Amino acid sequence: MGEYILGLDIGGTNIRIGAVDKESEVHYFEKVYQKTVFTNSKSVDNLIEFISNYISKYQLTGQVVAIAIAVPATISKDCTTVLQAPSLPGFDNLNLLAPLEEYFGIKVFLLKDVWTAALYDIHKYHLNTGGLIAACYVGTGIGNVFLYNGEIYKGKNGVSGELGHIPIPESKLACGCGNIGCIENYAGGKYLAKYCQHSKIDIETVFSSMPKEDIDNYINYIAIAIATEINILDPDSVLLGGGVLNMEGFPYELLKEKIYQHTRKPFPNDNLNLVFVSDDSTKGVVGAAMYARKMGV
């Protein structure tokens, strides 16, 4: 009988779940449409039912030693409570740990989805964890985290790394965070979706259909956000990934060119280590389990 950490990656559209063994191999992986799980306002009850059904389906009772849950949200510094989750209705100010630990009787971990991605990619790409690593994932918004000597920097309130919320002067666009004019309104997947809807372009082929000037403007906003962090932190390595960067035809060379354009000369510009990463389907599940192992499970 094996021992597993149950990894859950709860996204704005889908939930990914799997049983991760001590070698970080995933078993019984599933991808489920999020709205089929959260069918009403009782988010905790819905989650408990989903996890219970999964454990029962694969006969994992007694084999799951911990549960690690990644969410696209800000969470409290003690990692017990979802503070704000624009893409997860009913999750704001929600303590997940207490009711889940009480119900399942095992250790439960709550973490930001971007943490799981970074831990997974650092392992996959064999990066030296000494020094500072910054990770930027462009998806619906801009996910961001930085690690110093292998440890996630959370900040005073637990909400560090909100790179997508750099304000753009003169912008009047409302952001899901409650502010006006955040850069991820121009540099994330939400912008692409709106652009495609307005232009009647298939989002799957947007980078081959978009006029060059529009591509330049869009990529420039992404580069500004990333270069801002590079100029502030002077990191040893910068991980670059996410759903947008892994779309068909994404102009990697243009993004690199514009990042170098906006970084300070001569340094850090002349000594950047940019690492483009793939968007593996099990990344969030394995990364969540890695976090639990890192915390002593």
C-alpha positions as CSV (number, residue, x, y, z in Angstrom):
1,M,0.0,0.0,0.0
2,G,1.5,3.3,-1.1
3,E,1.4,6.7,0.6
4,Y,0.2,9.7,-1.4
5,I,-0.2,13.4,-1.1
6,L,-3.4,14.5,-2.7
7,G,-2.6,17.5,-4.9
8,L,-5.4,19.9,-6.1
9,D,-4.9,22.7,-8.5
10,I,-8.1,24.8,-8.4
11,G,-8.3,27.1,-11.4
12,G,-10.8,29.6,-12.6
13,T,-12.0,27.1,-15.3
14,N,-10.8,23.6,-14.3
15,I,-9.8,21.6,-11.2
16,R,-6.8,19.2,-11.6
17,I,-6.4,16.5,-9.0
18,G,-4.0,13.6,-8.5
19,A,-2.3,11.3,-6.0
20,V,1.4,12.1,-5.8
21,D,3.9,9.6,-4.5
22,K,7.2,10.2,-2.8
23,E,9.0,10.3,-6.2
24,S,6.7,13.0,-7.3
25,E,4.9,10.7,-9.8
26,V,1.2,11.4,-10.4
27,H,-1.4,8.7,-10.2
28,Y,-5.1,8.8,-11.0
29,F,-4.9,12.3,-12.5
30,E,-8.2,14.0,-13.4
31,K,-9.1,17.3,-14.9
32,V,-12.7,18.4,-14.0
33,Y,-14.7,21.4,-15.0
34,Q,-14.8,23.7,-12.0
35,K,-18.4,24.6,-12.1
36,T,-19.4,20.9,-11.9
37,V,-17.8,20.8,-8.4
38,F,-18.8,24.2,-7.0
39,T,-22.5,24.0,-7.7
40,N,-23.7,26.3,-5.0
41,S,-22.4,28.9,-2.4
42,K,-21.3,26.1,0.0
43,S,-17.7,26.0,-1.3
44,V,-16.2,24.1,1.6
45,D,-19.0,21.4,1.5
46,N,-18.6,21.1,-2.3
47,L,-14.8,20.6,-2.0
48,I,-15.1,18.0,0.8
49,E,-17.6,16.1,-1.3
50,F,-15.3,16.2,-4.4
51,I,-12.3,15.1,-2.5
52,S,-14.2,12.3,-0.7
53,N,-15.6,11.0,-3.9
54,Y,-12.1,11.0,-5.5
55,I,-10.6,9.1,-2.6
56,S,-13.5,6.6,-2.6
57,K,-13.3,6.1,-6.4
58,Y,-9.7,5.1,-6.4
59,Q,-9.8,3.3,-3.1
60,L,-7.3,5.6,-1.5
61,T,-8.7,5.5,2.1
62,G,-5.7,5.3,4.5
63,Q,-3.2,6.0,1.8
64,V,-3.6,9.8,1.6
65,V,-1.3,11.3,4.2
66,A,-1.9,15.0,3.3
67,I,-3.9,17.3,1.0
68,A,-2.3,20.3,-0.7
69,I,-4.6,22.8,-2.4
70,A,-3.5,25.5,-4.8
71,V,-5.7,28.4,-5.6
72,P,-5.5,31.4,-8.0
73,A,-6.0,33.9,-5.1
74,T,-4.3,35.9,-2.4
75,I,-4.1,33.9,0.9
76,S,-3.3,34.8,4.5
77,K,0.3,34.7,5.6
78,D,-0.4,31.7,7.8
79,C,-1.8,29.9,4.8
80,T,-5.2,29.1,6.3
81,T,-7.5,31.5,4.6
82,V,-8.3,32.6,1.0
83,L,-8.4,36.4,1.2
84,Q,-9.5,37.3,-2.3
85,A,-10.3,35.0,-5.3
86,P,-11.9,36.9,-8.2
87,S,-12.2,33.7,-10.3
88,L,-13.6,31.5,-7.5
89,P,-17.0,32.7,-6.4
90,G,-17.7,32.1,-2.7
91,F,-14.0,31.8,-1.7
92,D,-13.3,35.3,-0.5
93,N,-12.3,35.4,3.3
94,L,-12.8,31.6,3.4
95,N,-10.9,29.5,5.9
96,L,-10.3,26.2,4.1
97,L,-7.9,24.5,6.5
98,A,-9.9,24.1,9.7
99,P,-13.0,22.4,8.2
100,L,-11.0,20.1,5.8
101,E,-8.5,19.0,8.5
102,E,-11.4,18.3,10.9
103,Y,-13.2,16.3,8.3
104,F,-10.4,14.3,6.8
105,G,-8.2,14.0,10.0
106,I,-4.9,14.7,8.1
107,K,-2.7,17.7,7.4
108,V,-4.1,20.1,4.8
109,F,-2.0,22.8,3.0
110,L,-3.3,25.9,1.3
111,L,-1.1,27.7,-1.2
112,K,-1.1,30.1,-4.2
113,D,-1.1,28.3,-7.6
114,V,1.9,30.3,-8.7
115,W,3.9,28.8,-5.8
116,T,3.2,25.3,-7.1
117,A,4.3,26.2,-10.6
118,A,7.5,27.7,-9.5
119,L,8.5,24.8,-7.2
120,Y,7.7,22.3,-10.0
121,D,9.7,24.3,-12.6
122,I,12.7,24.9,-10.4
123,H,12.9,21.1,-9.9
124,K,12.2,20.3,-13.6
125,Y,14.8,22.8,-15.0
126,H,17.4,22.0,-12.3
127,L,17.8,25.5,-11.2
128,N,20.2,26.4,-8.3
129,T,18.0,27.4,-5.4
130,G,20.7,29.6,-3.9
131,G,20.1,33.3,-4.3
132,L,16.9,34.8,-5.8
133,I,14.6,33.2,-8.4
134,A,11.6,35.2,-9.8
135,A,8.8,33.4,-11.6
136,C,6.2,35.1,-13.8
137,Y,3.3,33.2,-15.3
138,V,1.1,34.9,-17.8
139,G,-2.3,33.3,-17.8
140,T,-5.7,34.9,-17.1
141,G,-3.7,37.5,-15.2
142,I,0.0,37.7,-14.2
143,G,1.0,35.2,-11.6
144,N,4.2,36.0,-9.8
145,V,6.4,34.7,-6.9
146,F,10.0,35.0,-5.9
147,L,12.1,32.6,-3.8
148,Y,15.2,33.5,-1.8
149,N,17.5,30.6,-1.0
150,G,14.7,28.2,-1.9
151,E,12.1,29.8,0.4
152,I,9.0,31.5,-0.9
153,Y,8.9,35.2,0.1
154,K,5.3,35.9,1.2
155,G,5.6,39.5,2.5
156,K,4.1,41.1,5.6
157,N,0.5,40.1,4.8
158,G,1.2,37.1,2.6
159,V,0.3,38.8,-0.6
160,S,3.7,39.6,-2.2
161,G,4.3,39.1,-5.9
162,E,1.1,40.8,-7.2
163,L,3.0,41.9,-10.3
164,G,-0.2,42.1,-12.3
165,H,-1.3,45.1,-10.3
166,I,1.2,47.6,-11.3
167,P,-0.9,50.7,-12.2
168,I,-0.9,52.1,-15.7
169,P,-1.2,55.9,-15.8
170,E,-4.4,57.2,-17.4
171,S,-6.1,53.8,-17.5
172,K,-9.7,53.7,-16.4
173,L,-10.2,49.9,-16.7
174,A,-11.5,48.2,-13.5
175,C,-9.6,45.2,-12.2
176,G,-10.9,42.2,-10.4
177,C,-8.7,43.2,-7.4
178,G,-10.9,46.3,-6.9
179,N,-8.4,48.8,-8.3
180,I,-8.4,50.8,-11.5
181,G,-5.8,50.5,-14.2
182,C,-3.8,47.4,-13.3
183,I,-1.4,46.2,-15.9
184,E,-2.8,42.7,-16.2
185,N,-5.9,44.3,-17.9
186,Y,-3.5,44.8,-20.8
187,A,-1.0,42.0,-20.4
188,G,-3.0,38.9,-19.5
189,G,-5.4,36.4,-21.0
190,K,-8.4,38.5,-20.2
191,Y,-7.2,41.1,-22.6
192,L,-6.6,38.6,-25.3
193,A,-10.1,37.1,-24.9
194,K,-11.7,40.6,-25.2
195,Y,-9.6,41.4,-28.1
196,C,-10.5,38.2,-30.0
197,Q,-14.2,38.7,-29.2
198,H,-14.1,42.3,-30.5
199,S,-12.0,41.5,-33.6
200,K,-13.8,38.2,-34.3
201,I,-10.5,36.3,-34.2
202,D,-10.1,32.7,-33.0
203,I,-8.1,32.9,-29.8
204,E,-6.3,29.7,-30.7
205,T,-4.6,31.5,-33.6
206,V,-4.5,35.0,-32.2
207,F,-0.8,35.5,-32.6
208,S,-0.9,34.6,-36.3
209,S,-4.0,36.8,-36.9
210,M,-3.2,39.8,-34.8
211,P,-1.8,42.9,-36.6
212,K,1.9,43.4,-35.9
213,E,1.3,46.7,-34.1
214,D,-1.2,45.1,-31.8
215,I,1.1,42.2,-31.0
216,D,3.9,44.7,-30.3
217,N,1.7,46.7,-27.9
218,Y,0.5,43.6,-26.1
219,I,4.0,42.0,-25.7
220,N,5.4,45.3,-24.6
221,Y,3.0,45.4,-21.6
222,I,4.1,41.9,-20.6
223,A,7.7,42.9,-20.9
224,I,7.2,46.1,-18.8
225,A,5.8,44.1,-15.9
226,I,8.6,41.5,-16.1
227,A,11.4,44.1,-16.5
228,T,10.0,46.1,-13.6
229,E,10.5,43.1,-11.3
230,I,14.0,42.4,-12.8
231,N,15.1,46.0,-12.2
232,I,13.9,45.9,-8.6
233,L,15.1,42.5,-7.6
234,D,18.1,41.7,-9.9
235,P,17.3,38.0,-9.7
236,D,19.7,35.1,-10.4
237,S,17.1,33.4,-12.7
238,V,13.7,34.4,-14.1
239,L,11.1,31.7,-14.9
240,L,8.7,32.7,-17.7
241,G,5.6,30.6,-18.5
242,G,1.9,30.4,-18.2
243,G,-1.0,29.6,-20.5
244,V,-0.5,32.7,-22.7
245,L,3.3,32.1,-23.3
246,N,2.5,28.5,-24.2
247,M,-0.1,29.4,-26.8
248,E,0.5,28.5,-30.5
249,G,2.7,31.1,-32.2
250,F,3.6,33.1,-29.1
251,P,6.5,35.5,-30.1
252,Y,9.2,34.5,-27.6
253,E,11.9,36.4,-29.4
254,L,9.9,39.6,-29.4
255,L,9.2,39.2,-25.6
256,K,12.9,38.7,-24.9
257,E,13.8,41.7,-27.1
258,K,11.4,43.9,-25.2
259,I,12.4,42.6,-21.8
260,Y,16.0,43.5,-22.6
261,Q,14.8,46.9,-23.9
262,H,13.3,47.8,-20.6
263,T,15.9,46.4,-18.2
264,R,18.5,48.7,-16.8
265,K,21.9,48.8,-18.5
266,P,24.5,47.5,-18.1
267,F,23.2,45.4,-15.2
268,P,21.0,43.5,-14.7
269,N,20.5,43.6,-18.5
270,D,23.9,42.1,-19.4
271,N,23.6,39.1,-17.1
272,L,20.0,37.9,-17.3
273,N,19.1,34.3,-17.1
274,L,15.6,34.0,-18.7
275,V,14.1,30.4,-18.5
276,F,11.0,29.8,-20.6
277,V,9.0,26.9,-19.2
278,S,6.3,24.6,-20.6
279,D,2.8,24.5,-19.4
280,D,2.6,20.8,-18.2
281,S,-0.9,19.7,-17.3
282,T,0.1,18.1,-13.9
283,K,2.4,21.0,-12.9
284,G,0.0,22.4,-10.2
285,V,-0.8,19.0,-8.8
286,V,2.8,17.9,-8.4
287,G,4.0,21.4,-7.3
288,A,1.3,21.3,-4.5
289,A,2.6,18.0,-3.3
290,M,6.2,19.3,-3.4
291,Y,5.2,22.1,-1.2
292,A,3.7,19.7,1.3
293,R,6.9,17.6,1.3
294,K,8.9,20.8,1.7
295,M,6.8,21.6,4.8
296,G,7.7,18.2,6.4
297,V,5.1,15.7,5.2
